[in-house]
């Protein structure tokens, strides 16, 4: 089958999904066969945060996602400038947003 006769994948974006869901934290875990990414919305002063969406993918697709994300970050920074990380803000004397590397959640 050559490219001219290959069927095109039709992707549908439903209205209820199109607006997106806000998340400011991603928690990732994996097994030998899958990666699980929980997208969480953490609100200041709230003792509990809710998982907004869970994505389960194969290791191969997780690696493709990592490459695509890196490529898009590079394109973004080329167009809009370097994305500053909280650690850089602390060194520069700006307001520091603490890391949540030790965050533990029940998923």
WOTA-V630072 format. One record per pair of residues at least 6 apart in sequence whose ideal C-beta (glycine too) atoms are under 6 Angstrom apart, sorted by the first residue. I is the first residue (numbers start at 1). J is the second residue. D is the distance in Angstrom with one decimal. If there is no record, write none. Layout:
# WOTA-V630072
{{I:J:D} {I:J:D}}
This chain:
# WOTA-V630072
{{21:52:4.7} {21:53:5.6} {22:41:5.7} {23:39:3.6} {23:40:5.8} {23:41:5.4} {23:52:5.1} {24:42:5.7} {25:40:4.2} {25:42:5.2} {26:37:5.7} {26:39:5.6} {27:38:4.6} {27:105:5.7} {28:37:5.1} {29:36:5.1} {34:56:5.5} {35:57:5.3} {35:62:3.9} {36:56:5.3} {37:55:4.7} {38:51:4.7} {38:54:5.1} {38:107:5.2} {39:52:5.1} {39:53:4.6} {40:49:5.0} {40:51:5.5} {41:52:5.2} {42:49:4.3} {86:96:5.8} {86:97:4.3} {89:96:5.8} {90:96:4.0}}
